[in-house]
Amino acid sequence: MNQEELYEEIDTTLSVTQKYLGLSLTKFLLLFFLVVGLGVYLGVLLYGTSSLEILIGLQDYEIYLHTEVLRLKLENAELQHEFFELKEISAQ
């Protein structure tokens, strides 16, 4: 066999991914599933049950609860003051 016959036996056709993307089919599929998997992971991370939105909402609710506790403590102090004044008046 001469060299020309060897070159004729070599298949020079390219797959679609090699032709248009320059990647073999296995590399393309691996990259595709990696990107899709990363997208799903980020979607769950941002919008899932333990997501960033839930964390921010809980932090806002924690701030609301702290302010509510302070307001109720002040209201309790005022009511206790009024109660002891009324108790003192009724004792006399």
C-alpha positions in Angstrom: 0.0 0.0 0.0 1.3 3.4 -0.9 0.7 6.6 1.0 -2.2 7.8 -1.2 -4.2 4.7 -0.5 -3.7 5.1 3.3 -4.9 8.7 3.1 -8.0 7.6 1.1 -8.9 5.1 3.9 -8.9 7.8 6.5 -12.4 9.2 7.2 -12.2 13.0 6.9 -15.9 13.7 7.7 -16.5 15.7 10.8 -19.4 15.3 13.2 -21.9 18.2 13.5 -20.4 19.4 16.8 -16.8 19.2 15.4 -17.9 21.1 12.3 -19.8 23.9 13.9 -18.3 24.1 17.5 -14.9 22.6 17.1 -15.7 20.0 19.9 -16.1 16.3 19.8 -19.5 14.9 20.7 -18.4 13.6 24.1 -16.8 16.9 25.1 -19.9 18.8 23.8 -22.3 16.6 25.8 -20.1 16.8 28.9 -19.9 20.6 28.7 -23.7 20.8 28.0 -24.7 18.7 31.0 -22.2 20.6 33.2 -23.7 23.9 32.2 -27.3 22.6 32.7 -26.4 21.1 36.0 -24.8 24.3 37.2 -27.9 26.3 36.1 -30.2 24.0 38.0 -28.0 24.2 41.1 -27.9 28.0 40.9 -31.7 28.1 40.4 -32.3 26.0 43.5 -29.8 28.1 45.4 -31.5 31.3 44.5 -35.2 30.2 44.5 -35.4 27.0 46.4 -36.7 26.3 50.0 -33.3 27.2 51.5 -32.6 30.0 49.1 -31.2 33.5 49.2 -34.7 35.0 49.0 -35.8 33.0 52.1 -32.6 34.1 54.0 -33.2 37.8 53.3 -36.9 37.4 54.2 -36.0 35.8 57.5 -33.4 38.5 58.3 -36.1 41.2 57.7 -38.5 39.3 59.9 -35.8 39.1 62.6 -35.4 42.8 62.5 -39.2 43.3 62.7 -39.3 41.0 65.8 -36.6 42.8 67.6 -38.4 46.2 67.1 -41.6 44.6 68.2 -40.0 43.3 71.4 -38.6 46.7 72.2 -42.0 48.3 71.6 -43.7 45.8 73.8 -41.1 46.3 76.6 -41.8 50.0 76.5 -45.6 49.4 76.6 -45.2 47.0 79.4 -43.1 49.5 81.4 -45.8 52.2 80.9 -48.6 49.8 82.0 -46.6 48.7 85.0 -46.1 52.3 86.0 -49.8 53.0 85.6 -50.7 49.8 87.5 -48.5 50.7 90.5 -49.9 54.2 90.5 -53.4 52.9 90.7 -52.4 50.3 93.3 -50.9 53.1 95.4 -54.0 55.3 95.1 -56.3 52.4 96.1 -54.2 51.6 99.1 -54.6 55.1 100.5 
